[in-house]
Amino acid sequence: MKCLLEDYCKVSGQQINLGKSSLFFSPNTPANLRTELGAIFGMSAVEDPGKYLGLPTMWGRSKRDALQFVREKLLRKVSGWKQSLLSQAGREVLIKAVAQAVTTYPMGVFLFPKTFCTRMEKEISNFWWGQKHEEKKIHWVSWAHLGLPKHDGGMGFRDFHDFNLALLARQCWRLLTEPESLWAQLIKARYYPNCNFLEAKKGSRASWAWASLIEGRRVILNGARWQIMNGAKARIWSDKWITNIQGGELRPYPDTTVDRSATVETIIDWNTRSWNLDSIRPLISNEEANAIQRIPIGITSEADRLVWPSEKNGKYSVRSGYHNIHTSHQRTSLRRPSPSILIDSKVWKLIWHADVPPKVRHFLWKALNGHIAVSSVLHKKKLRPSPLCPICNAEEESVEHMLLLCPWVEPIWFGGLLNYRIDKHGITTLHQWLRDCVTVGLNTKEERNYVLIHIALTCWTIWKTRNRAVFDNCNPHPQRALKSISDQVNERLLLKHKIAHPNSRNNSQTPQARWIAPPTSLAKINVDAAWHQSSCRAGAGIIIRNSEGSFIGAKSVSFHAETSLDAEAVALLEGCKFARDRNLTKVCFESDSLELINCVKGNIGRGRWNLYPVLTLIREEQRGFEECSWNWTNRFGNQAADNLASLALSRRSTEVWVERPPTSLVHILCKDGLPCPHLS
């Protein structure tokens, strides 16, 4: 039966899927043909097979009609929530955890039309501002502004189109890194049988899914980099492989001709395992040449690999992909500059980390953005006839006036626990005042938190008291406000104390560790690195001692490294080489870099991507030892290696000591209680 259907499809060009009890036909299959084939095979003919794994099995020409089920599901989620019972803090949680998660699966397969994404964002925006059905409510800021990170004055809501691209880029990353998987082989056989995915063309009649993957591929091409191992894959002038410069690719001087197919292996001297830039040096700048010289070279047995620099392990993630996409144009998406963008990010971090209820943090966010319904704002929107303060009727009611400058709030600030006297002439903006109050003159984190709790709860209580006075047509009562503030502050401080000190006991301090001799027959190699950030210069210190603590050898090496962790890895590699030069076979290595030790002991492919070339060389050196272990020690147990690393950084040369240690090490060895040749 299956063979007959396959032969028919080849001859007629029709699309037929064989189900358990039904035949599924494409919409353009003639009705009489469906009936005839259904009678032959004893199955019912079905035009719409429904959904499979949450996606429609078939769709027509309109993408918006095909995706209508996504919007309907989103609307069911939003309309089902009791909006009147939720604060904006509650809506934020539900939007991020539920509403924006509805589209995740279909967005990982298809690229949604921008108009469709905008329509869904409008539905969520209506819910965020509390709008129901035909009711109209003020949308104080645009959706693009709400999509800004919280430290930039937004709410961190996802932009659907950017999130769609980030999800599609994840599928593209899987095609590149899992080429042997069944689905990747099927895609390759269908769309790019004679090239790789990075070089594949869209084609003139691309399917919706394939065209979506092509769009997601742009994200990978913009953000991914080639990591050099043997240099055979990455091309010098066509690929992005220089991870420590902007753009990641070489740009030859104008009016010069280069070989676009030349690979990186042609500029590597494998005898010395170093860069030989003689052939391209006249074509590149000094900055590019220096950047290349700092790139570590991997082992020849491994091919160049594609990495995602935004993640520590070098593997693409939707989170970092979305961040890269959204950051590139989030500023341009705003039609006009917003005052919140001009506010220091430290102020935003202060309010979002304040130890107060979420509704109070959201109130402070709205106050700093100027999105509170005070008289001056409502007057500008032609919703109130006068901008004057409804309580004092003397000045315009701005956010600063309502919270700080109105006469009735002075006794609240002065009578509170802070005894704060308002300086009316020194207040310009709310964010400047808040920053000065929480930072100026406060030295400890505990003091800043204490003051911030009082300020946040005082502002919140003033706002609630003002609303009761305006809408209930009564006079505000500062004494009641002070009592409410005091109760709220005491409740927060008591809760914070219980969380911070749950039946705590004073534990005796751990004594400072020092160097410990290895087991018998083993030699211990301590390594450390010193790194200078501005010049990227580094120094490695290596010292070898036996099980009796006797000095065997030491070495200091100067080199360049991009980060301190890179320097630590090179120091460990130099330690392996030095141990091999001393003909040691049973060794244990110690470093005070816990992250490096974990990378070496674990799966190096899942560790820091920038350490991978050096880690592969360390593993190669490890094979030359009969017994080898990697251990972490604290700084006090690694002082000798640290001293040698600092020495290498200052002298900028390589030095080796075999029989006697350098003079600067004598006091450290004596401090460890070990025998020292200088004292014998």
C-alpha positions as CSV (number, residue, x, y, z in Angstrom):
1,M,0.0,0.0,0.0
2,K,2.8,2.4,1.0
3,C,4.7,1.7,-2.2
4,L,1.6,2.3,-4.3
5,L,1.0,5.7,-2.7
6,E,4.7,6.7,-3.1
7,D,4.6,5.8,-6.8
8,Y,1.4,7.8,-7.2
9,C,2.9,10.8,-5.5
10,K,5.9,10.7,-7.8
11,V,3.7,10.5,-10.9
12,S,0.9,13.0,-9.9
13,G,2.9,15.4,-7.7
14,Q,0.2,15.2,-5.0
15,Q,0.9,15.2,-1.3
16,I,-0.6,12.3,0.6
17,N,0.2,11.1,4.1
18,L,-0.8,7.6,5.3
19,G,-2.4,7.6,8.8
20,K,-3.7,4.8,10.9
21,S,-7.3,5.0,9.6
22,S,-7.3,8.0,7.3
23,L,-5.7,9.4,4.2
24,F,-4.6,13.0,4.4
25,F,-4.6,15.0,1.2
26,S,-3.3,18.4,0.3
27,P,-6.0,21.0,-0.4
28,N,-5.3,21.0,-4.2
29,T,-6.1,17.3,-4.5
30,P,-9.4,16.9,-6.6
31,A,-12.4,15.7,-4.5
32,N,-13.2,12.8,-6.8
33,L,-9.7,11.5,-6.5
34,R,-9.8,11.6,-2.7
35,T,-13.0,9.6,-2.7
36,E,-11.7,7.0,-5.2
37,L,-8.4,6.5,-3.3
38,G,-10.3,6.3,0.0
39,A,-12.5,3.5,-1.4
40,I,-9.5,1.6,-2.7
41,F,-7.7,1.5,0.6
42,G,-10.8,1.4,2.8
43,M,-10.0,4.6,4.6
44,S,-11.7,7.9,5.0
45,A,-10.3,10.9,3.1
46,V,-9.5,13.9,5.3
47,E,-8.4,17.3,4.1
48,D,-7.4,18.8,7.5
49,P,-5.5,16.4,9.7
50,G,-5.5,18.8,12.6
51,K,-2.4,19.5,14.7
52,Y,0.8,17.5,15.5
53,L,2.9,18.4,18.5
54,G,1.0,21.6,18.9
55,L,1.4,22.8,15.3
56,P,-1.0,22.6,12.4
57,T,-0.1,19.8,10.0
58,M,-1.3,21.8,7.0
59,W,-2.0,25.5,6.3
60,G,-3.0,27.7,3.4
61,R,-1.3,30.7,1.8
62,S,-1.9,33.1,4.8
63,K,0.6,32.7,7.5
64,R,-1.5,34.9,9.9
65,D,-4.4,32.5,9.5
66,A,-2.1,29.5,10.1
67,L,-0.8,31.1,13.3
68,Q,-4.2,32.3,14.5
69,F,-4.3,29.4,17.0
70,V,-1.3,30.9,18.8
71,R,-3.0,34.3,19.3
72,E,-6.2,32.6,20.4
73,K,-4.3,30.6,23.0
74,L,-2.5,33.8,24.2
75,L,-5.9,35.6,24.5
76,R,-7.3,32.7,26.5
77,K,-4.4,32.9,29.0
78,V,-4.7,36.7,29.3
79,S,-8.5,36.9,29.5
80,G,-8.7,34.1,32.0
81,W,-6.7,36.0,34.7
82,K,-8.6,38.2,37.2
83,Q,-7.1,41.5,36.2
84,S,-8.9,43.4,39.0
85,L,-7.3,41.2,41.6
86,L,-3.7,41.5,40.3
87,S,-1.2,44.3,41.0
88,Q,1.2,45.2,38.2
89,A,3.9,43.2,40.0
90,G,1.6,40.1,39.6
91,R,0.9,40.9,36.0
92,E,4.6,41.1,35.3
93,V,5.2,37.6,36.7
94,L,2.3,36.1,34.7
95,I,3.3,37.9,31.5
96,K,6.9,36.6,31.7
97,A,6.1,33.1,33.0
98,V,3.0,32.3,31.0
99,A,1.9,34.6,28.3
100,Q,5.3,35.0,26.6
101,A,6.0,31.3,27.0
102,V,3.0,30.3,24.9
103,T,4.7,31.1,21.6
104,T,8.0,29.4,22.4
105,Y,7.5,26.2,20.5
106,P,6.0,27.5,17.2
107,M,8.5,30.3,17.2
108,G,11.3,27.7,17.2
109,V,10.0,26.4,13.9
110,F,8.6,29.3,11.9
111,L,9.4,33.0,11.6
112,F,6.2,34.9,12.5
113,P,5.2,37.9,10.4
114,K,6.1,41.2,12.2
115,T,2.6,42.4,12.0
116,F,1.4,39.3,13.9
117,C,4.1,39.8,16.5
118,T,3.0,43.4,17.0
119,R,-0.6,42.3,17.4
120,M,0.3,39.9,20.2
121,E,2.4,42.5,21.9
122,K,-0.6,44.9,21.8
123,E,-2.7,42.3,23.6
124,I,-0.1,41.8,26.3
125,S,0.3,45.6,26.7
126,N,-3.4,46.0,27.2
127,F,-3.3,43.4,29.9
128,W,-0.2,45.1,31.5
129,W,-2.0,48.4,31.8
130,G,-5.2,46.8,33.0
131,Q,-7.3,47.4,29.9
132,K,-10.3,45.1,29.3
133,H,-12.3,44.6,26.1
134,E,-13.3,48.0,24.7
135,E,-12.2,49.9,27.8
136,K,-9.5,52.4,27.2
137,K,-6.7,53.0,29.7
138,I,-3.5,55.1,29.5
139,H,-0.5,53.4,28.1
140,W,2.1,55.5,29.8
141,V,5.0,54.2,27.8
142,S,5.5,52.3,24.5
143,W,6.0,48.5,24.3
144,A,9.6,49.2,23.0
145,H,10.3,51.0,26.3
146,L,8.8,48.2,28.3
147,G,11.2,45.9,26.5
148,L,14.3,47.6,27.8
149,P,16.2,45.8,30.6
150,K,15.3,46.8,34.1
151,H,18.6,48.4,34.6
152,D,17.8,50.7,31.7
153,G,14.4,51.8,33.0
154,G,12.2,49.2,31.3
155,M,10.4,46.0,32.5
156,G,12.4,43.4,30.5
157,F,9.4,42.2,28.5
158,R,10.5,40.2,25.4
159,D,10.2,41.6,21.9
160,F,8.4,38.8,20.1
161,H,10.2,39.3,16.7
162,D,13.6,39.3,18.3
163,F,12.8,36.3,20.5
164,N,11.5,34.5,17.4
165,L,14.9,35.1,15.7
166,A,16.8,33.9,18.8
167,L,14.8,30.6,18.9
168,L,15.4,30.0,15.2
169,A,19.1,30.6,15.7
170,R,19.1,27.8,18.2
171,Q,17.9,25.4,15.5
172,C,20.6,26.7,13.2
173,W,23.3,26.2,15.9
174,R,22.1,22.5,16.2
175,L,22.4,22.1,12.4
176,L,26.0,23.3,12.7
177,T,27.1,21.4,15.8
178,E,25.1,18.2,15.4
179,P,25.5,17.5,11.6
180,E,25.2,13.7,12.2
181,S,21.7,13.8,13.7
182,L,18.9,12.4,11.6
183,W,17.0,15.7,11.3
184,A,20.1,17.6,10.3
185,Q,20.9,15.0,7.6
186,L,17.4,15.3,6.2
187,I,17.6,19.1,6.1
188,K,20.9,18.9,4.4
189,A,19.8,16.3,1.8
190,R,16.8,18.5,0.9
191,Y,18.2,22.0,0.9
192,Y,22.0,22.1,0.7
193,P,23.4,18.7,-0.4
194,N,26.6,20.1,-2.0
195,C,27.7,22.7,0.6
196,N,27.5,23.4,4.3
197,F,24.8,25.2,6.1
198,L,26.7,28.5,6.4
199,E,26.9,28.6,2.6
200,A,23.4,27.4,1.7
201,K,21.1,29.5,-0.4
202,K,17.5,30.3,0.3
203,G,16.3,29.4,-3.2
204,S,13.5,30.8,-5.3
205,R,10.6,28.7,-3.8
206,A,11.8,28.1,-0.2
207,S,9.4,26.6,2.2
208,W,8.3,28.6,5.3
209,A,10.4,26.5,7.6
210,W,13.6,26.7,5.5
211,A,13.1,30.5,4.9
212,S,12.8,30.9,8.7
213,L,16.1,29.0,9.3
214,I,17.8,31.3,6.8
215,E,16.7,34.3,8.9
216,G,17.9,32.6,12.1
217,R,21.3,31.9,10.4
218,R,22.0,35.7,10.3
219,V,22.1,35.7,14.1
220,I,24.7,33.0,14.1
221,L,26.8,34.7,11.4
222,N,26.8,38.0,13.3
223,G,27.6,36.6,16.7
224,A,29.6,33.4,16.3
225,R,33.4,33.1,15.9
226,W,35.8,30.4,14.7
227,Q,38.2,29.1,17.4
228,I,41.5,28.2,15.8
229,M,42.8,24.6,16.4
230,N,44.6,23.4,13.3
231,G,43.5,26.4,11.2
232,A,42.2,24.3,8.3
233,K,38.6,25.4,8.3
234,A,38.7,29.1,9.1
235,R,39.5,31.5,6.2
236,I,41.8,34.4,6.9
237,W,39.8,37.1,5.0
238,S,36.2,35.7,4.9
239,D,35.5,34.4,8.3
240,K,35.2,35.8,11.8
241,W,38.0,34.2,13.8
242,I,39.7,37.0,15.8
243,T,37.7,37.0,19.0
244,N,39.5,40.0,20.7
245,I,38.7,42.7,18.1
246,Q,35.5,44.4,17.0
247,G,33.7,42.5,14.3
248,G,36.0,39.5,14.6
249,E,37.3,39.6,11.0
250,L,40.3,41.0,9.2
251,R,39.8,43.9,6.8
252,P,42.7,44.4,4.4
253,Y,43.8,47.9,3.5
254,P,41.9,49.4,0.5
255,D,43.1,48.8,-3.0
256,T,44.8,45.5,-2.0
257,T,44.1,42.1,-3.5
258,V,43.9,39.0,-1.2
259,D,43.1,35.4,-1.6
260,R,39.7,34.9,0.0
261,S,40.0,31.1,0.1
262,A,43.3,31.2,2.1
263,T,42.9,29.4,5.5
264,V,44.4,30.3,8.8
265,E,46.8,27.3,8.8
266,T,48.9,29.1,6.2
267,I,50.0,31.8,8.8
268,I,50.9,29.3,11.5
269,D,54.5,28.1,12.1
270,W,53.9,24.6,13.4
271,N,57.6,24.0,14.3
272,T,57.4,26.7,17.0
273,R,53.6,26.6,17.4
274,S,53.4,30.4,16.9
275,W,52.0,32.9,14.4
276,N,54.0,33.8,11.3
277,L,52.3,36.9,9.9
278,D,55.0,37.8,7.3
279,S,52.7,37.1,4.4
280,I,49.8,39.3,5.6
281,R,51.6,41.8,7.8
282,P,51.7,44.6,5.1
283,L,47.9,44.2,4.7
284,I,46.7,44.6,8.3
285,S,46.9,47.2,11.1
286,N,49.1,46.9,14.2
287,E,46.0,46.4,16.3
288,E,45.0,43.4,14.2
289,A,48.5,41.9,14.2
290,N,48.7,42.2,18.0
291,A,45.3,40.6,18.4
292,I,46.3,37.6,16.3
293,Q,49.5,37.2,18.3
294,R,47.5,36.8,21.5
295,I,45.3,34.0,20.1
296,P,46.3,30.6,21.4
297,I,46.8,27.8,18.9
298,G,45.3,24.4,19.5
299,I,46.5,20.9,18.6
300,T,46.7,19.8,15.0
301,S,44.5,16.7,15.6
302,E,41.4,18.8,16.1
303,A,39.5,20.9,13.6
304,D,38.6,24.6,14.0
305,R,35.3,24.9,15.9
306,L,32.5,27.5,15.9
307,V,31.9,29.1,19.3
308,W,29.5,31.6,20.7
309,P,31.6,34.1,22.7
310,S,28.6,35.5,24.6
311,E,28.4,32.3,26.7
312,K,31.2,31.0,28.9
313,N,31.0,27.4,27.4
314,G,30.9,28.8,23.8
315,K,27.6,27.1,23.1
316,Y,24.7,29.2,21.8
317,S,21.8,30.0,24.1
318,V,18.5,31.7,23.4
319,R,19.1,34.1,26.3
320,S,22.4,35.4,25.0
321,G,21.1,35.3,21.4
322,Y,18.1,37.4,22.3
323,H,20.3,39.9,24.2
324,N,22.6,40.3,21.2
325,I,19.7,40.9,18.8
326,H,17.7,43.2,21.1
327,T,20.6,45.3,22.3
328,S,21.7,46.1,18.7
329,H,18.5,48.1,17.9
330,Q,16.6,48.6,21.2
331,R,17.7,52.3,21.3
332,T,16.7,52.9,17.7
333,S,13.3,51.3,18.2
334,L,12.3,54.1,20.6
335,R,10.8,57.0,18.6
336,R,12.1,59.7,20.9
337,P,14.6,59.7,23.8
338,S,13.0,58.7,27.1
339,P,14.0,60.4,30.4
340,S,14.5,57.0,32.0
341,I,17.4,56.3,29.6
342,L,19.2,59.3,31.0
343,I,18.9,58.0,34.6
344,D,21.9,56.2,36.0
345,S,21.6,52.4,35.8
346,K,22.7,52.3,39.5
347,V,19.5,54.0,40.5
348,W,17.4,51.4,38.7
349,K,19.4,48.6,40.3
350,L,18.8,50.3,43.7
351,I,15.0,50.2,43.4
352,W,14.8,46.7,41.9
353,H,17.0,45.3,44.7
354,A,15.2,47.2,47.5
355,D,14.0,44.9,50.3
356,V,10.4,46.1,50.0
357,P,7.2,44.5,48.6
358,P,7.1,44.2,44.7
359,K,4.2,46.6,44.5
360,V,6.4,49.3,46.1
361,R,9.2,48.6,43.7
362,H,6.9,49.0,40.8
363,F,5.6,52.3,42.2
364,L,9.1,53.6,42.4
365,W,9.7,52.5,38.8
366,K,6.7,54.5,37.7
367,A,7.6,57.5,39.8
368,L,11.1,57.7,38.4
369,N,9.7,57.4,34.9
370,G,7.2,60.1,35.6
371,H,4.3,57.7,34.9
372,I,2.1,58.6,37.9
373,A,-1.3,60.2,37.5
374,V,-0.4,63.5,39.2
375,S,-2.2,66.7,38.2
376,S,0.5,68.1,35.9
377,V,0.7,64.9,33.9
378,L,-3.1,64.6,33.6
379,H,-3.4,68.2,32.6
380,K,-0.9,67.7,29.7
381,K,-3.1,64.8,28.5
382,K,-6.2,67.1,28.8
383,L,-7.7,64.8,31.4
384,R,-7.7,67.5,34.2
385,P,-8.5,71.2,33.9
386,S,-5.8,72.4,36.3
387,P,-2.2,71.2,36.9
388,L,-2.3,72.6,40.5
389,C,-1.8,70.3,43.5
390,P,-5.3,69.2,44.8
391,I,-4.1,69.4,48.4
392,C,-2.1,72.7,48.6
393,N,-3.5,74.4,45.5
394,A,-0.4,76.5,45.4
395,E,2.0,74.8,42.9
396,E,1.8,72.4,40.0
397,E,1.6,68.8,41.2
398,S,4.6,67.0,39.7
399,V,6.0,63.7,41.1
400,E,8.7,65.6,43.0
401,H,6.1,68.0,44.4
402,M,3.7,65.3,45.5
403,L,6.4,63.1,47.2
404,L,8.8,65.8,48.6
405,L,7.8,69.4,48.2
406,C,4.1,69.6,49.2
407,P,3.9,71.2,52.7
408,W,1.8,68.4,54.2
409,V,4.6,65.8,53.5
410,E,7.3,67.7,55.5
411,P,6.3,66.4,58.9
412,I,6.2,62.9,57.5
413,W,9.9,63.0,56.4
414,F,11.1,64.9,59.5
415,G,9.0,62.9,62.0
416,G,10.0,59.5,60.6
417,L,12.9,57.3,61.8
418,L,15.3,59.1,59.4
419,N,14.5,62.6,60.8
420,Y,15.0,63.9,57.3
421,R,14.6,67.6,56.6
422,I,13.6,68.4,53.0
423,D,15.9,70.9,51.3
424,K,13.4,72.3,48.7
425,H,16.1,74.3,46.9
426,G,18.4,71.3,46.5
427,I,15.9,69.0,44.8
428,T,16.0,69.0,41.0
429,T,14.8,65.5,40.0
430,L,13.5,62.5,41.9
431,H,16.2,60.2,40.6
432,Q,19.0,62.6,41.6
433,W,17.6,63.1,45.1
434,L,17.2,59.3,45.6
435,R,20.7,58.6,44.4
436,D,22.2,61.2,46.8
437,C,20.1,60.0,49.7
438,V,21.2,56.4,49.4
439,T,24.8,56.8,48.4
440,V,26.2,60.1,49.9
441,G,27.7,59.6,53.4
442,L,26.7,55.9,53.6
443,N,29.7,53.5,53.7
444,T,28.2,50.1,54.2
445,K,25.7,48.0,52.3
446,E,23.6,47.6,55.5
447,E,23.3,51.4,55.9
448,R,22.2,51.9,52.3
449,N,19.6,49.1,52.5
450,Y,18.2,50.5,55.8
451,V,17.8,54.0,54.3
452,L,16.4,52.7,51.0
453,I,13.7,50.7,52.9
454,H,12.6,53.8,54.8
455,I,12.5,56.0,51.7
456,A,10.6,53.5,49.5
457,L,7.9,52.8,52.1
458,T,7.6,56.5,52.9
459,C,7.0,57.4,49.3
460,W,4.5,54.6,48.9
461,T,2.6,55.7,52.0
462,I,2.6,59.3,50.9
463,W,1.1,58.2,47.5
464,K,-1.7,56.1,49.1
465,T,-2.5,58.9,51.7
466,R,-2.6,61.5,48.9
467,N,-5.1,59.3,46.9
468,R,-7.4,58.8,49.9
469,A,-7.4,62.6,50.5
470,V,-8.2,63.4,46.9
471,F,-10.8,60.7,46.1
472,D,-12.4,60.6,49.5
473,N,-12.4,64.4,49.8
474,C,-10.7,64.5,53.2
475,N,-7.6,66.1,54.7
476,P,-4.4,64.0,54.8
477,H,-3.2,62.8,58.3
478,P,0.6,62.8,58.7
479,Q,0.4,61.0,62.1
480,R,-1.5,58.1,60.6
481,A,1.0,58.0,57.7
482,L,3.9,57.9,60.2
483,K,2.3,55.1,62.1
484,S,1.8,53.1,58.9
485,I,5.4,53.7,57.8
486,S,6.7,52.6,61.2
487,D,4.7,49.4,61.1
488,Q,5.8,48.5,57.6
489,V,9.5,49.3,58.3
490,N,9.5,47.2,61.4
491,E,7.9,44.3,59.6
492,R,10.5,44.3,56.8
493,L,13.4,44.6,59.2
494,L,12.1,41.8,61.4
495,L,11.6,39.5,58.4
496,K,15.0,40.4,57.0
497,H,16.7,39.6,60.4
498,K,15.0,36.2,60.6
499,I,16.1,35.3,57.1
500,A,19.7,36.5,57.6
501,H,20.2,34.9,61.0
502,P,18.2,31.6,61.3
503,N,19.5,30.1,64.6
504,S,23.1,31.2,63.6
505,R,26.0,30.2,65.7
506,N,29.4,31.8,65.8
507,N,31.8,29.4,63.9
508,S,35.5,29.6,64.6
509,Q,37.5,30.9,61.8
510,T,39.3,28.4,59.6
511,P,43.0,28.7,60.1
512,Q,45.0,29.8,57.2
513,A,46.3,26.9,55.2
514,R,49.9,26.5,54.0
515,W,51.8,24.3,51.6
516,I,51.3,20.6,52.3
517,A,53.8,18.0,51.1
518,P,52.6,15.4,48.5
519,P,52.5,11.7,49.2
520,T,55.7,9.7,48.9
521,S,57.0,9.2,45.3
522,L,55.1,12.2,44.0
523,A,56.4,15.6,43.1
524,K,54.1,18.6,43.6
525,I,54.1,21.4,41.0
526,N,52.6,24.6,42.2
527,V,51.7,27.1,39.5
528,D,50.3,30.6,39.5
529,A,49.9,33.6,37.2
530,A,50.1,37.4,37.5
531,W,48.3,39.5,34.9
532,H,48.4,43.2,34.0
533,Q,45.0,44.3,32.5
534,S,46.0,47.4,30.6
535,S,49.0,45.8,28.7
536,C,47.7,42.2,28.7
537,R,51.1,41.1,29.9
538,A,51.3,38.1,32.2
539,G,53.8,36.1,34.1
540,A,53.8,32.4,35.2
541,G,55.4,31.0,38.3
542,I,56.3,27.3,38.7
543,I,57.9,25.6,41.7
544,I,58.5,21.9,42.2
545,R,59.0,20.2,45.5
546,N,59.1,16.5,46.5
547,S,57.3,14.6,49.3
548,E,59.9,15.8,51.9
549,G,59.4,19.4,50.8
550,S,62.9,19.7,49.2
551,F,63.3,22.2,46.4
552,I,63.6,20.5,43.0
553,G,63.2,23.3,40.5
554,A,61.5,26.6,39.7
555,K,60.7,28.6,36.6
556,S,59.2,32.0,35.7
557,V,57.9,32.8,32.2
558,S,56.6,36.1,30.7
559,F,53.9,36.1,28.0
560,H,50.7,37.8,26.8
561,A,47.1,36.8,27.8
562,E,43.7,38.3,27.2
563,T,42.3,37.5,30.7
564,S,43.6,36.5,34.1
565,L,42.0,33.0,33.6
566,D,43.8,32.6,30.3
567,A,47.1,33.4,32.1
568,E,46.3,30.8,34.8
569,A,45.8,28.2,32.0
570,V,49.1,29.0,30.3
571,A,50.8,28.9,33.6
572,L,49.5,25.3,34.2
573,L,50.6,24.3,30.6
574,E,54.1,25.7,31.3
575,G,54.1,23.7,34.6
576,C,53.4,20.5,32.6
577,K,56.2,21.3,30.2
578,F,58.7,22.1,33.0
579,A,57.8,18.8,34.8
580,R,58.4,16.9,31.6
581,D,61.7,18.6,31.1
582,R,62.7,17.5,34.6
583,N,61.8,13.9,33.7
584,L,59.2,13.6,36.3
585,T,56.6,10.8,35.8
586,K,54.5,10.9,39.0
587,V,53.2,14.4,39.7
588,C,50.4,16.4,41.2
589,F,49.6,20.0,40.2
590,E,48.3,22.7,42.4
591,S,46.7,26.0,41.4
592,D,44.7,28.6,43.3
593,S,42.3,29.0,40.4
594,L,39.3,26.8,41.2
595,E,37.6,27.4,37.9
596,L,40.7,26.3,36.0
597,I,41.1,23.1,38.1
598,N,37.4,22.2,37.5
599,C,37.8,22.8,33.7
600,V,40.9,20.5,33.6
601,K,39.4,17.7,35.7
602,G,36.0,17.8,33.9
603,N,34.9,17.7,30.3
604,I,37.1,20.4,28.7
605,G,34.6,20.8,25.9
606,R,32.0,22.1,28.4
607,G,34.4,24.4,30.2
608,R,35.4,28.0,29.2
609,W,35.5,28.1,25.5
610,N,38.5,30.5,25.4
611,L,40.5,28.0,27.4
612,Y,39.8,25.1,25.1
613,P,43.0,25.2,22.9
614,V,45.3,25.4,26.0
615,L,43.3,22.7,27.8
616,T,43.8,20.4,24.8
617,L,47.5,20.9,25.0
618,I,47.5,20.3,28.8
619,R,45.7,17.0,28.2
620,E,48.3,16.1,25.6
621,E,51.1,16.7,28.2
622,Q,49.1,14.7,30.7
623,R,49.5,11.6,28.6
624,G,53.3,11.7,29.2
625,F,52.9,11.1,33.0
626,E,52.5,7.8,34.6
627,E,50.4,9.4,37.4
628,C,48.9,12.9,37.3
629,S,46.4,14.7,39.5
630,W,45.0,18.3,39.6
631,N,44.3,19.9,42.9
632,W,43.1,23.3,44.2
633,T,44.8,25.2,47.0
634,N,44.1,28.6,48.5
635,R,46.4,31.6,48.1
636,F,48.3,30.9,51.3
637,G,49.3,27.5,50.1
638,N,50.5,28.9,46.8
639,Q,52.6,31.8,47.9
640,A,55.9,30.5,46.3
641,A,54.4,30.2,42.8
642,D,52.7,33.6,43.3
643,N,56.1,35.2,44.1
644,L,57.6,33.7,41.0
645,A,54.7,34.9,38.8
646,S,55.2,38.5,40.1
647,L,58.9,38.2,39.4
648,A,58.2,37.1,35.8
649,L,55.8,40.0,35.3
650,S,58.4,42.5,36.5
651,R,61.5,41.1,34.7
652,R,59.7,40.2,31.4
653,S,62.0,37.2,30.8
654,T,62.2,33.5,31.3
655,E,64.3,32.2,34.2
656,V,65.0,28.7,35.5
657,W,66.4,27.6,38.9
658,V,67.4,24.0,39.3
659,E,69.5,23.5,42.4
660,R,68.9,26.6,44.5
661,P,65.7,28.8,44.6
662,P,65.9,32.6,44.0
663,T,66.6,34.7,47.1
664,S,63.1,36.1,47.1
665,L,61.7,32.6,47.8
666,V,63.8,31.8,50.8
667,H,61.6,33.5,53.3
668,I,58.5,31.8,51.9
669,L,60.0,28.3,52.0
670,C,61.1,29.0,55.6
671,K,57.7,30.1,56.5
672,D,56.3,26.9,55.2
673,G,58.7,25.1,57.5
674,L,60.5,23.4,54.6
675,P,64.2,22.7,54.0
676,C,65.9,25.4,52.0
677,P,69.3,25.0,50.2
678,H,70.3,28.5,51.2
679,L,70.1,27.6,54.9
680,S,72.1,24.4,54.7
